[in-house]
Amino acid sequence: MKKLAVPLILSVGIACSAGDADRRFASLGTAGTGGIYYPLGGAIARMVGEAVAGLQMTAEVTGGSVENLNRVASGEMDVGMA
């Protein structure tokens, strides 16, 4: 059940977020490729993409949690790991 919680929460958040109804892409901010956030983010992006019809989510390399929060707040990124 816990394995489904994160993708489900992300899917619901993306599906319910305000924005262009025709949107087909979403970005997920992770961190550097040397840590755990990047591979985990890749797996989450893949699961969300499989769970939400017509949505392709990609994991993006970032500077980490603080950058992710700032980019989500500014609208540059859809979802960020923190």
PDB file with SEQRES, HELIX, SHEET and CRYST1 records, atoms N, CA, C and O in Angstrom:
SEQRES   1 A   82  MET LYS LYS LEU ALA VAL PRO LEU ILE LEU SER VAL GLY          
SEQRES   2 A   82  ILE ALA CYS SER ALA GLY ASP ALA ASP ARG ARG PHE ALA          
SEQRES   3 A   82  SER LEU GLY THR ALA GLY THR GLY GLY ILE TYR TYR PRO          
SEQRES   4 A   82  LEU GLY GLY ALA ILE ALA ARG MET VAL GLY GLU ALA VAL          
SEQRES   5 A   82  ALA GLY LEU GLN MET THR ALA GLU VAL THR GLY GLY SER          
SEQRES   6 A   82  VAL GLU ASN LEU ASN ARG VAL ALA SER GLY GLU MET ASP          
SEQRES   7 A   82  VAL GLY MET ALA                                              
HELIX    1 AA1 LYS A    2  CYS A   16  1                                  15    
HELIX    2 AA2 TYR A   37  ALA A   51  1                                  15    
HELIX    3 AA3 SER A   65  SER A   74  1                                  10    
SHEET    1 AA1 3 GLN A  56  GLU A  60  0                                        
SHEET    2 AA1 3 PHE A  25  GLY A  29  1                                        
SHEET    3 AA1 3 VAL A  79  GLY A  80  1                                        
CRYST1    1.000    1.000    1.000  90.00  90.00  90.00 P 1           1          
ATOM      1  N   MET A   1       0.820  -1.190   0.000  1.00  0.00           N  
ATOM      2  CA  MET A   1       0.000   0.000   0.000  1.00  0.00           C  
ATOM      3  C   MET A   1       0.866   1.257   0.000  1.00  0.00           C  
ATOM      4  O   MET A   1       0.573   2.223  -0.704  1.00  0.00           O  
ATOM      5  N   LYS A   2       1.943   1.235   0.801  1.00  0.00           N  
ATOM      6  CA  LYS A   2       2.815   2.411   0.866  1.00  0.00           C  
ATOM      7  C   LYS A   2       3.468   2.693  -0.479  1.00  0.00           C  
ATOM      8  O   LYS A   2       3.721   3.850  -0.818  1.00  0.00           O  
ATOM      9  N   LYS A   3       3.741   1.641  -1.249  1.00  0.00           N  
ATOM     10  CA  LYS A   3       4.373   1.822  -2.554  1.00  0.00           C  
ATOM     11  C   LYS A   3       3.464   2.579  -3.515  1.00  0.00           C  
ATOM     12  O   LYS A   3       3.945   3.239  -4.436  1.00  0.00           O  
ATOM     13  N   LEU A   4       2.177   2.489  -3.307  1.00  0.00           N  
ATOM     14  CA  LEU A   4       1.230   3.179  -4.177  1.00  0.00           C  
ATOM     15  C   LEU A   4       0.906   4.583  -3.704  1.00  0.00           C  
ATOM     16  O   LEU A   4       0.373   5.383  -4.474  1.00  0.00           O  
ATOM     17  N   ALA A   5       1.212   4.898  -2.464  1.00  0.00           N  
ATOM     18  CA  ALA A   5       0.817   6.184  -1.881  1.00  0.00           C  
ATOM     19  C   ALA A   5       1.440   7.374  -2.603  1.00  0.00           C  
ATOM     20  O   ALA A   5       0.728   8.311  -2.967  1.00  0.00           O  
ATOM     21  N   VAL A   6       2.736   7.356  -2.814  1.00  0.00           N  
ATOM     22  CA  VAL A   6       3.413   8.501  -3.434  1.00  0.00           C  
ATOM     23  C   VAL A   6       2.927   8.732  -4.863  1.00  0.00           C  
ATOM     24  O   VAL A   6       2.545   9.855  -5.192  1.00  0.00           O  
ATOM     25  N   PRO A   7       2.927   7.709  -5.726  1.00  0.00           N  
ATOM     26  CA  PRO A   7       2.423   7.968  -7.080  1.00  0.00           C  
ATOM     27  C   PRO A   7       0.957   8.394  -7.095  1.00  0.00           C  
ATOM     28  O   PRO A   7       0.557   9.224  -7.912  1.00  0.00           O  
ATOM     29  N   LEU A   8       0.170   7.834  -6.205  1.00  0.00           N  
ATOM     30  CA  LEU A   8      -1.239   8.204  -6.156  1.00  0.00           C  
ATOM     31  C   LEU A   8      -1.407   9.662  -5.755  1.00  0.00           C  
ATOM     32  O   LEU A   8      -2.192  10.389  -6.364  1.00  0.00           O  
ATOM     33  N   ILE A   9      -0.678  10.090  -4.741  1.00  0.00           N  
ATOM     34  CA  ILE A   9      -0.744  11.482  -4.293  1.00  0.00           C  
ATOM     35  C   ILE A   9      -0.294  12.416  -5.410  1.00  0.00           C  
ATOM     36  O   ILE A   9      -0.936  13.434  -5.670  1.00  0.00           O  
ATOM     37  N   LEU A  10       0.801  12.072  -6.065  1.00  0.00           N  
ATOM     38  CA  LEU A  10       1.291  12.901  -7.166  1.00  0.00           C  
ATOM     39  C   LEU A  10       0.288  12.939  -8.315  1.00  0.00           C  
ATOM     40  O   LEU A  10       0.049  13.995  -8.901  1.00  0.00           O  
ATOM     41  N   SER A  11      -0.291  11.799  -8.631  1.00  0.00           N  
ATOM     42  CA  SER A  11      -1.261  11.738  -9.724  1.00  0.00           C  
ATOM     43  C   SER A  11      -2.466  12.612  -9.443  1.00  0.00           C  
ATOM     44  O   SER A  11      -2.921  13.358 -10.309  1.00  0.00           O  
ATOM     45  N   VAL A  12      -2.976  12.517  -8.235  1.00  0.00           N  
ATOM     46  CA  VAL A  12      -4.136  13.321  -7.861  1.00  0.00           C  
ATOM     47  C   VAL A  12      -3.776  14.798  -7.884  1.00  0.00           C  
ATOM     48  O   VAL A  12      -4.553  15.617  -8.373  1.00  0.00           O  
ATOM     49  N   GLY A  13      -2.614  15.143  -7.362  1.00  0.00           N  
ATOM     50  CA  GLY A  13      -2.192  16.543  -7.344  1.00  0.00           C  
ATOM     51  C   GLY A  13      -2.053  17.123  -8.729  1.00  0.00           C  
ATOM     52  O   GLY A  13      -2.455  18.260  -8.978  1.00  0.00           O  
ATOM     53  N   ILE A  14      -1.491  16.358  -9.621  1.00  0.00           N  
ATOM     54  CA  ILE A  14      -1.313  16.838 -10.989  1.00  0.00           C  
ATOM     55  C   ILE A  14      -2.659  16.921 -11.701  1.00  0.00           C  
ATOM     56  O   ILE A  14      -2.937  17.894 -12.403  1.00  0.00           O  
ATOM     57  N   ALA A  15      -3.483  15.912 -11.523  1.00  0.00           N  
ATOM     58  CA  ALA A  15      -4.786  15.896 -12.190  1.00  0.00           C  
ATOM     59  C   ALA A  15      -5.680  17.030 -11.715  1.00  0.00           C  
ATOM     60  O   ALA A  15      -6.493  17.541 -12.484  1.00  0.00           O  
ATOM     61  N   CYS A  16      -5.540  17.427 -10.457  1.00  0.00           N  
ATOM     62  CA  CYS A  16      -6.405  18.461  -9.883  1.00  0.00           C  
ATOM     63  C   CYS A  16      -5.817  19.857  -9.982  1.00  0.00           C  
ATOM     64  O   CYS A  16      -6.503  20.832  -9.675  1.00  0.00           O  
ATOM     65  N   SER A  17      -4.575  19.977 -10.398  1.00  0.00           N  
ATOM     66  CA  SER A  17      -3.948  21.296 -10.427  1.00  0.00           C  
ATOM     67  C   SER A  17      -4.530  22.156 -11.538  1.00  0.00           C  
ATOM     68  O   SER A  17      -4.960  21.661 -12.580  1.00  0.00           O  
ATOM     69  N   ALA A  18      -4.530  23.460 -11.281  1.00  0.00           N  
ATOM     70  CA  ALA A  18      -5.032  24.393 -12.292  1.00  0.00           C  
ATOM     71  C   ALA A  18      -4.027  24.477 -13.422  1.00  0.00           C  
ATOM     72  O   ALA A  18      -2.824  24.342 -13.199  1.00  0.00           O  
ATOM     73  N   GLY A  19      -4.502  24.693 -14.610  1.00  0.00           N  
ATOM     74  CA  GLY A  19      -3.590  24.830 -15.737  1.00  0.00           C  
ATOM     75  C   GLY A  19      -4.281  24.480 -17.031  1.00  0.00           C  
ATOM     76  O   GLY A  19      -5.497  24.296 -17.080  1.00  0.00           O  
ATOM     77  N   ASP A  20      -3.501  24.392 -18.059  1.00  0.00           N  
ATOM     78  CA  ASP A  20      -3.995  24.094 -19.388  1.00  0.00           C  
ATOM     79  C   ASP A  20      -4.579  22.683 -19.431  1.00  0.00           C  
ATOM     80  O   ASP A  20      -3.905  21.722 -19.061  1.00  0.00           O  
ATOM     81  N   ALA A  21      -5.812  22.555 -19.873  1.00  0.00           N  
ATOM     82  CA  ALA A  21      -6.490  21.262 -19.908  1.00  0.00           C  
ATOM     83  C   ALA A  21      -5.840  20.297 -20.896  1.00  0.00           C  
ATOM     84  O   ALA A  21      -5.975  19.084 -20.736  1.00  0.00           O  
ATOM     85  N   ASP A  22      -5.145  20.798 -21.904  1.00  0.00           N  
ATOM     86  CA  ASP A  22      -4.512  19.941 -22.901  1.00  0.00           C  
ATOM     87  C   ASP A  22      -3.102  19.528 -22.519  1.00  0.00           C  
ATOM     88  O   ASP A  22      -2.413  18.889 -23.314  1.00  0.00           O  
ATOM     89  N   ARG A  23      -2.674  19.869 -21.354  1.00  0.00           N  
ATOM     90  CA  ARG A  23      -1.302  19.586 -20.943  1.00  0.00           C  
ATOM     91  C   ARG A  23      -1.052  18.089 -20.921  1.00  0.00           C  
ATOM     92  O   ARG A  23      -1.856  17.322 -20.390  1.00  0.00           O  
ATOM     93  N   ARG A  24       0.053  17.683 -21.496  1.00  0.00           N  
ATOM     94  CA  ARG A  24       0.395  16.273 -21.583  1.00  0.00           C  
ATOM     95  C   ARG A  24       1.739  15.946 -20.941  1.00  0.00           C  
ATOM     96  O   ARG A  24       2.113  14.776 -20.863  1.00  0.00           O  
ATOM     97  N   PHE A  25       2.461  16.947 -20.484  1.00  0.00           N  
ATOM     98  CA  PHE A  25       3.784  16.741 -19.916  1.00  0.00           C  
ATOM     99  C   PHE A  25       3.855  17.352 -18.525  1.00  0.00           C  
ATOM    100  O   PHE A  25       3.221  18.373 -18.258  1.00  0.00           O  
ATOM    101  N   ALA A  26       4.620  16.734 -17.645  1.00  0.00           N  
ATOM    102  CA  ALA A  26       4.843  17.269 -16.303  1.00  0.00           C  
ATOM    103  C   ALA A  26       6.295  17.013 -15.925  1.00  0.00           C  
ATOM    104  O   ALA A  26       6.890  16.018 -16.340  1.00  0.00           O  
ATOM    105  N   SER A  27       6.852  17.912 -15.141  1.00  0.00           N  
ATOM    106  CA  SER A  27       8.239  17.766 -14.701  1.00  0.00           C  
ATOM    107  C   SER A  27       8.287  17.474 -13.211  1.00  0.00           C  
ATOM    108  O   SER A  27       7.494  18.004 -12.433  1.00  0.00           O  
ATOM    109  N   LEU A  28       9.225  16.626 -12.827  1.00  0.00           N  
ATOM    110  CA  LEU A  28       9.443  16.257 -11.431  1.00  0.00           C  
ATOM    111  C   LEU A  28      10.889  16.578 -11.085  1.00  0.00           C  
ATOM    112  O   LEU A  28      11.808  15.945 -11.604  1.00  0.00           O  
ATOM    113  N   GLY A  29      11.095  17.555 -10.214  1.00  0.00           N  
ATOM    114  CA  GLY A  29      12.442  17.924  -9.791  1.00  0.00           C  
ATOM    115  C   GLY A  29      12.984  16.915  -8.800  1.00  0.00           C  
ATOM    116  O   GLY A  29      12.286  16.529  -7.863  1.00  0.00           O  
ATOM    117  N   THR A  30      14.209  16.488  -8.994  1.00  0.00           N  
ATOM    118  CA  THR A  30      14.823  15.484  -8.126  1.00  0.00           C  
ATOM    119  C   THR A  30      16.014  16.101  -7.402  1.00  0.00           C  
ATOM    120  O   THR A  30      15.830  16.914  -6.496  1.00  0.00           O  
ATOM    121  N   ALA A  31      17.197  15.739  -7.775  1.00  0.00           N  
ATOM    122  CA  ALA A  31      18.456  16.269  -7.238  1.00  0.00           C  
ATOM    123  C   ALA A  31      19.548  15.816  -8.201  1.00  0.00           C  
ATOM    124  O   ALA A  31      19.264  15.500  -9.357  1.00  0.00           O  
ATOM    125  N   GLY A  32      20.779  15.782  -7.736  1.00  0.00           N  
ATOM    126  CA  GLY A  32      21.881  15.332  -8.578  1.00  0.00           C  
ATOM    127  C   GLY A  32      21.796  13.844  -8.868  1.00  0.00           C  
ATOM    128  O   GLY A  32      21.125  13.103  -8.149  1.00  0.00           O  
ATOM    129  N   THR A  33      22.473  13.407  -9.919  1.00  0.00           N  
ATOM    130  CA  THR A  33      22.416  12.003 -10.328  1.00  0.00           C  
ATOM    131  C   THR A  33      23.121  11.064  -9.357  1.00  0.00           C  
ATOM    132  O   THR A  33      22.929   9.851  -9.437  1.00  0.00           O  
ATOM    133  N   GLY A  34      23.919  11.586  -8.456  1.00  0.00           N  
ATOM    134  CA  GLY A  34      24.661  10.739  -7.530  1.00  0.00           C  
ATOM    135  C   GLY A  34      23.900  10.325  -6.289  1.00  0.00           C  
ATOM    136  O   GLY A  34      24.366   9.460  -5.549  1.00  0.00           O  
ATOM    137  N   GLY A  35      22.746  10.914  -6.040  1.00  0.00           N  
ATOM    138  CA  GLY A  35      21.983  10.603  -4.834  1.00  0.00           C  
ATOM    139  C   GLY A  35      20.804   9.687  -5.103  1.00  0.00           C  
ATOM    140  O   GLY A  35      20.683   9.110  -6.184  1.00  0.00           O  
ATOM    141  N   ILE A  36      19.939   9.561  -4.112  1.00  0.00           N  
ATOM    142  CA  ILE A  36      18.778   8.678  -4.222  1.00  0.00           C  
ATOM    143  C   ILE A  36      17.588   9.358  -4.894  1.00  0.00           C  
ATOM    144  O   ILE A  36      16.755   8.675  -5.490  1.00  0.00           O  
ATOM    145  N   TYR A  37      17.486  10.691  -4.812  1.00  0.00           N  
ATOM    146  CA  TYR A  37      16.321  11.388  -5.366  1.00  0.00           C  
ATOM    147  C   TYR A  37      16.164  11.174  -6.867  1.00  0.00           C  
ATOM    148  O   TYR A  37      15.043  11.024  -7.351  1.00  0.00           O  
ATOM    149  N   TYR A  38      17.250  11.158  -7.600  1.00  0.00           N  
ATOM    150  CA  TYR A  38      17.138  11.041  -9.059  1.00  0.00           C  
ATOM    151  C   TYR A  38      16.582   9.684  -9.486  1.00  0.00           C  
ATOM    152  O   TYR A  38      15.611   9.653 -10.241  1.00  0.00           O  
ATOM    153  N   PRO A  39      17.152   8.556  -9.040  1.00  0.00           N  
ATOM    154  CA  PRO A  39      16.561   7.275  -9.451  1.00  0.00           C  
ATOM    155  C   PRO A  39      15.147   7.076  -8.902  1.00  0.00           C  
ATOM    156  O   PRO A  39      14.293   6.502  -9.577  1.00  0.00           O  
ATOM    157  N   LEU A  40      14.902   7.546  -7.687  1.00  0.00           N  
ATOM    158  CA  LEU A  40      13.566   7.446  -7.113  1.00  0.00           C  
ATOM    159  C   LEU A  40      12.580   8.302  -7.911  1.00  0.00           C  
ATOM    160  O   LEU A  40      11.464   7.870  -8.197  1.00  0.00           O  
ATOM    161  N   GLY A  41      12.999   9.509  -8.264  1.00  0.00           N  
ATOM    162  CA  GLY A  41      12.156  10.388  -9.071  1.00  0.00           C  
ATOM    163  C   GLY A  41      11.857   9.796 -10.436  1.00  0.00           C  
ATOM    164  O   GLY A  41      10.747   9.935 -10.951  1.00  0.00           O  
ATOM    165  N   GLY A  42      12.844   9.138 -11.020  1.00  0.00           N  
ATOM    166  CA  GLY A  42      12.623   8.474 -12.308  1.00  0.00           C  
ATOM    167  C   GLY A  42      11.567   7.388 -12.206  1.00  0.00           C  
ATOM    168  O   GLY A  42      10.716   7.248 -13.084  1.00  0.00           O  
ATOM    169  N   ALA A  43      11.629   6.618 -11.121  1.00  0.00           N  
ATOM    170  CA  ALA A  43      10.638   5.559 -10.905  1.00  0.00           C  
ATOM    171  C   ALA A  43       9.249   6.152 -10.669  1.00  0.00           C  
ATOM    172  O   ALA A  43       8.258   5.651 -11.201  1.00  0.00           O  
ATOM    173  N   ILE A  44       9.180   7.212  -9.877  1.00  0.00           N  
ATOM    174  CA  ILE A  44       7.893   7.870  -9.614  1.00  0.00           C  
ATOM    175  C   ILE A  44       7.322   8.432 -10.912  1.00  0.00           C  
ATOM    176  O   ILE A  44       6.137   8.258 -11.199  1.00  0.00           O  
ATOM    177  N   ALA A  45       8.157   9.101 -11.691  1.00  0.00           N  
ATOM    178  CA  ALA A  45       7.699   9.680 -12.959  1.00  0.00           C  
ATOM    179  C   ALA A  45       7.158   8.595 -13.883  1.00  0.00           C  
ATOM    180  O   ALA A  45       6.135   8.787 -14.539  1.00  0.00           O  
ATOM    181  N   ARG A  46       7.833   7.474 -13.933  1.00  0.00           N  
ATOM    182  CA  ARG A  46       7.393   6.367 -14.780  1.00  0.00           C  
ATOM    183  C   ARG A  46       6.041   5.820 -14.296  1.00  0.00           C  
ATOM    184  O   ARG A  46       5.146   5.578 -15.106  1.00  0.00           O  
ATOM    185  N   MET A  47       5.893   5.625 -12.976  1.00  0.00           N  
ATOM    186  CA  MET A  47       4.640   5.096 -12.430  1.00  0.00           C  
ATOM    187  C   MET A  47       3.479   6.063 -12.638  1.00  0.00           C  
ATOM    188  O   MET A  47       2.371   5.645 -12.976  1.00  0.00           O  
ATOM    189  N   VAL A  48       3.730   7.350 -12.438  1.00  0.00           N  
ATOM    190  CA  VAL A  48       2.671   8.343 -12.644  1.00  0.00           C  
ATOM    191  C   VAL A  48       2.266   8.361 -14.113  1.00  0.00           C  
ATOM    192  O   VAL A  48       1.078   8.419 -14.433  1.00  0.00           O  
ATOM    193  N   GLY A  49       3.244   8.311 -14.999  1.00  0.00           N  
ATOM    194  CA  GLY A  49       2.947   8.288 -16.428  1.00  0.00           C  
ATOM    195  C   GLY A  49       2.112   7.086 -16.836  1.00  0.00           C  
ATOM    196  O   GLY A  49       1.264   7.185 -17.722  1.00  0.00           O  
ATOM    197  N   GLU A  50       2.353   5.948 -16.188  1.00  0.00           N  
ATOM    198  CA  GLU A  50       1.566   4.751 -16.476  1.00  0.00           C  
ATOM    199  C   GLU A  50       0.167   4.841 -15.867  1.00  0.00           C  
ATOM    200  O   GLU A  50      -0.787   4.292 -16.419  1.00  0.00           O  
ATOM    201  N   ALA A  51       0.044   5.525 -14.741  1.00  0.00           N  
ATOM    202  CA  ALA A  51      -1.235   5.591 -14.021  1.00  0.00           C  
ATOM    203  C   ALA A  51      -2.178   6.662 -14.558  1.00  0.00           C  
ATOM    204  O   ALA A  51      -3.396   6.530 -14.433  1.00  0.00           O  
ATOM    205  N   VAL A  52      -1.634   7.716 -15.152  1.00  0.00           N  
ATOM    206  CA  VAL A  52      -2.456   8.837 -15.623  1.00  0.00           C  
ATOM    207  C   VAL A  52      -2.429   8.849 -17.150  1.00  0.00           C  
ATOM    208  O   VAL A  52      -1.405   9.144 -17.764  1.00  0.00           O  
ATOM    209  N   ALA A  53      -3.560   8.527 -17.740  1.00  0.00           N  
ATOM    210  CA  ALA A  53      -3.651   8.449 -19.200  1.00  0.00           C  
ATOM    211  C   ALA A  53      -3.325   9.793 -19.842  1.00  0.00           C  
ATOM    212  O   ALA A  53      -3.840  10.832 -19.428  1.00  0.00           O  
ATOM    213  N   GLY A  54      -2.466   9.762 -20.857  1.00  0.00           N  
ATOM    214  CA  GLY A  54      -2.144  10.967 -21.605  1.00  0.00           C  
ATOM    215  C   GLY A  54      -1.119  11.876 -20.963  1.00  0.00           C  
ATOM    216  O   GLY A  54      -0.851  12.962 -21.476  1.00  0.00           O  
ATOM    217  N   LEU A  55      -0.540  11.455 -19.851  1.00  0.00           N  
ATOM    218  CA  LEU A  55       0.449  12.290 -19.161  1.00  0.00           C  
ATOM    219  C   LEU A  55       1.824  11.653 -19.255  1.00  0.00           C  
ATOM    220  O   LEU A  55       1.980  10.459 -18.997  1.00  0.00           O  
ATOM    221  N   GLN A  56       2.808  12.439 -19.619  1.00  0.00           N  
ATOM    222  CA  GLN A  56       4.193  11.991 -19.598  1.00  0.00           C  
ATOM    223  C   GLN A  56       4.931  12.841 -18.582  1.00  0.00           C  
ATOM    224  O   GLN A  56       5.044  14.055 -18.750  1.00  0.00           O  
ATOM    225  N   MET A  57       5.432  12.219 -17.535  1.00  0.00           N  
ATOM    226  CA  MET A  57       6.189  12.935 -16.512  1.00  0.00           C  
ATOM    227  C   MET A  57       7.664  12.600 -16.683  1.00  0.00           C  
ATOM    228  O   MET A  57       8.025  11.447 -16.920  1.00  0.00           O  
ATOM    229  N   THR A  58       8.507  13.607 -16.561  1.00  0.00           N  
ATOM    230  CA  THR A  58       9.943  13.392 -16.645  1.00  0.00           C  
ATOM    231  C   THR A  58      10.611  13.853 -15.361  1.00  0.00           C  
ATOM    232  O   THR A  58      10.220  14.858 -14.768  1.00  0.00           O  
ATOM    233  N   ALA A  59      11.622  13.107 -14.939  1.00  0.00           N  
ATOM    234  CA  ALA A  59      12.421  13.482 -13.776  1.00  0.00           C  
ATOM    235  C   ALA A  59      13.535  14.407 -14.251  1.00  0.00           C  
ATOM    236  O   ALA A  59      14.226  14.101 -15.223  1.00  0.00           O  
ATOM    237  N   GLU A  60      13.709  15.529 -13.573  1.00  0.00           N  
ATOM    238  CA  GLU A  60      14.735  16.505 -13.942  1.00  0.00           C  
ATOM    239  C   GLU A  60      15.819  16.568 -12.874  1.00  0.00           C  
ATOM    240  O   GLU A  60      15.524  16.570 -11.678  1.00  0.00           O  
ATOM    241  N   VAL A  61      17.068  16.621 -13.311  1.00  0.00           N  
ATOM    242  CA  VAL A  61      18.190  16.818 -12.393  1.00  0.00           C  
ATOM    243  C   VAL A  61      18.158  18.263 -11.916  1.00  0.00           C  
ATOM    244  O   VAL A  61      18.063  19.189 -12.722  1.00  0.00           O  
ATOM    245  N   THR A  62      18.238  18.453 -10.595  1.00  0.00           N  
ATOM    246  CA  THR A  62      18.246  19.799 -10.014  1.00  0.00           C  
ATOM    247  C   THR A  62      19.299  19.862  -8.919  1.00  0.00           C  
ATOM    248  O   THR A  62      20.025  18.898  -8.677  1.00  0.00           O  
ATOM    249  N   GLY A  63      19.367  21.007  -8.266  1.00  0.00           N  
ATOM    250  CA  GLY A  63      20.280  21.193  -7.152  1.00  0.00           C  
ATOM    251  C   GLY A  63      19.776  20.609  -5.844  1.00  0.00           C  
ATOM    252  O   GLY A  63      20.491  20.653  -4.842  1.00  0.00           O  
ATOM    253  N   GLY A  64      18.576  20.068  -5.823  1.00  0.00           N  
ATOM    254  CA  GLY A  64      18.049  19.431  -4.622  1.00  0.00           C  
ATOM    255  C   GLY A  64      16.767  20.057  -4.111  1.00  0.00           C  
ATOM    256  O   GLY A  64      16.096  20.809  -4.817  1.00  0.00           O  
ATOM    257  N   SER A  65      16.441  19.732  -2.870  1.00  0.00           N  
ATOM    258  CA  SER A  65      15.154  20.080  -2.262  1.00  0.00           C  
ATOM    259  C   SER A  65      14.811  21.562  -2.307  1.00  0.00           C  
ATOM    260  O   SER A  65      13.705  21.929  -2.704  1.00  0.00           O  
ATOM    261  N   VAL A  66      15.739  22.412  -1.908  1.00  0.00           N  
ATOM    262  CA  VAL A  66      15.454  23.849  -1.861  1.00  0.00           C  
ATOM    263  C   VAL A  66      15.175  24.378  -3.262  1.00  0.00           C  
ATOM    264  O   VAL A  66      14.224  25.133  -3.462  1.00  0.00           O  
ATOM    265  N   GLU A  67      15.988  23.992  -4.221  1.00  0.00           N  
ATOM    266  CA  GLU A  67      15.753  24.418  -5.603  1.00  0.00           C  
ATOM    267  C   GLU A  67      14.408  23.900  -6.099  1.00  0.00           C  
ATOM    268  O   GLU A  67      13.674  24.622  -6.774  1.00  0.00           O  
ATOM    269  N   ASN A  68      14.084  22.658  -5.769  1.00  0.00           N  
ATOM    270  CA  ASN A  68      12.802  22.092  -6.193  1.00  0.00           C  
ATOM    271  C   ASN A  68      11.635  22.906  -5.652  1.00  0.00           C  
ATOM    272  O   ASN A  68      10.705  23.231  -6.390  1.00  0.00           O  
ATOM    273  N   LEU A  69      11.684  23.234  -4.373  1.00  0.00           N  
ATOM    274  CA  LEU A  69      10.612  24.024  -3.762  1.00  0.00           C  
ATOM    275  C   LEU A  69      10.486  25.390  -4.430  1.00  0.00           C  
ATOM    276  O   LEU A  69       9.380  25.851  -4.714  1.00  0.00           O  
ATOM    277  N   ASN A  70      11.614  26.025  -4.676  1.00  0.00           N  
ATOM    278  CA  ASN A  70      11.597  27.343  -5.320  1.00  0.00           C  
ATOM    279  C   ASN A  70      11.042  27.271  -6.738  1.00  0.00           C  
ATOM    280  O   ASN A  70      10.269  28.135  -7.151  1.00  0.00           O  
ATOM    281  N   ARG A  71      11.436  26.244  -7.481  1.00  0.00           N  
ATOM    282  CA  ARG A  71      10.973  26.118  -8.868  1.00  0.00           C  
ATOM    283  C   ARG A  71       9.490  25.755  -8.949  1.00  0.00           C  
ATOM    284  O   ARG A  71       8.793  26.196  -9.863  1.00  0.00           O  
ATOM    285  N   VAL A  72       9.008  24.958  -8.003  1.00  0.00           N  
ATOM    286  CA  VAL A  72       7.575  24.655  -7.968  1.00  0.00           C  
ATOM    287  C   VAL A  72       6.798  25.919  -7.613  1.00  0.00           C  
ATOM    288  O   VAL A  72       5.774  26.218  -8.227  1.00  0.00           O  
ATOM    289  N   ALA A  73       7.290  26.660  -6.618  1.00  0.00           N  
ATOM    290  CA  ALA A  73       6.617  27.896  -6.192  1.00  0.00           C  
ATOM    291  C   ALA A  73       6.559  28.926  -7.317  1.00  0.00           C  
ATOM    292  O   ALA A  73       5.586  29.672  -7.423  1.00  0.00           O  
ATOM    293  N   SER A  74       7.591  28.972  -8.153  1.00  0.00           N  
ATOM    294  CA  SER A  74       7.625  29.950  -9.244  1.00  0.00           C  
ATOM    295  C   SER A  74       6.876  29.473 -10.488  1.00  0.00           C  
ATOM    296  O   SER A  74       6.696  30.238 -11.435  1.00  0.00           O  
ATOM    297  N   GLY A  75       6.445  28.222 -10.489  1.00  0.00           N  
ATOM    298  CA  GLY A  75       5.732  27.681 -11.643  1.00  0.00           C  
ATOM    299  C   GLY A  75       6.627  27.100 -12.714  1.00  0.00           C  
ATOM    300  O   GLY A  75       6.143  26.660 -13.757  1.00  0.00           O  
ATOM    301  N   GLU A  76       7.939  27.092 -12.469  1.00  0.00           N  
ATOM    302  CA  GLU A  76       8.904  26.543 -13.424  1.00  0.00           C  
ATOM    303  C   GLU A  76       8.814  25.032 -13.540  1.00  0.00           C  
ATOM    304  O   GLU A  76       9.130  24.460 -14.583  1.00  0.00           O  
ATOM    305  N   MET A  77       8.382  24.389 -12.463  1.00  0.00           N  
ATOM    306  CA  MET A  77       8.343  22.942 -12.377  1.00  0.00           C  
ATOM    307  C   MET A  77       6.998  22.542 -11.774  1.00  0.00           C  
ATOM    308  O   MET A  77       6.432  23.283 -10.971  1.00  0.00           O  
ATOM    309  N   ASP A  78       6.495  21.387 -12.152  1.00  0.00           N  
ATOM    310  CA  ASP A  78       5.188  20.946 -11.671  1.00  0.00           C  
ATOM    311  C   ASP A  78       5.241  20.327 -10.279  1.00  0.00           C  
ATOM    312  O   ASP A  78       4.412  20.641  -9.425  1.00  0.00           O  
ATOM    313  N   VAL A  79       6.210  19.451 -10.053  1.00  0.00           N  
ATOM    314  CA  VAL A  79       6.336  18.730  -8.790  1.00  0.00           C  
ATOM    315  C   VAL A  79       7.812  18.669  -8.437  1.00  0.00           C  
ATOM    316  O   VAL A  79       8.656  18.552  -9.324  1.00  0.00           O  
ATOM    317  N   GLY A  80       8.133  18.745  -7.149  1.00  0.00           N  
ATOM    318  CA  GLY A  80       9.521  18.651  -6.722  1.00  0.00           C  
ATOM    319  C   GLY A  80       9.662  17.811  -5.475  1.00  0.00           C  
ATOM    320  O   GLY A  80       8.827  17.880  -4.573  1.00  0.00           O  
ATOM    321  N   MET A  81      10.705  17.026  -5.420  1.00  0.00           N  
ATOM    322  CA  MET A  81      10.977  16.218  -4.234  1.00  0.00           C  
ATOM    323  C   MET A  81      11.687  17.089  -3.211  1.00  0.00           C  
ATOM    324  O   MET A  81      12.613  17.830  -3.540  1.00  0.00           O  
ATOM    325  N   ALA A  82      11.240  16.988  -1.970  1.00  0.00           N  
ATOM    326  CA  ALA A  82      11.861  17.781  -0.907  1.00  0.00           C  
ATOM    327  C   ALA A  82      11.897  16.999   0.386  1.00  0.00           C  
ATOM    328  O   ALA A  82      12.385  17.502   1.398  1.00  0.00           O  
TER     329      ALA A  82                                                      
END                                                                             
